[in-house]
């Protein structure tokens, strides 16, 4: 049986919806239980722009 983790109720949650043409990024909050679209990273060909994702992560500093 798994133990429940204590979640910081002020933490920012980070969602990634990965696709072959684009990657959708969203942020969510535990208190409101809502997620909001944040950014879309468009992939060109088979190239994924990891540096764009890194910049978003560094800016928002998601905990989960």
Buried (B, 14 or more C-beta within 10 A) or exposed (E): EEEEEEEEEEBBBBBEEEEEEEBBBBBBBBEEEEEEEBBEBEBEEEEBEEEBBEEBEEEBEBEE
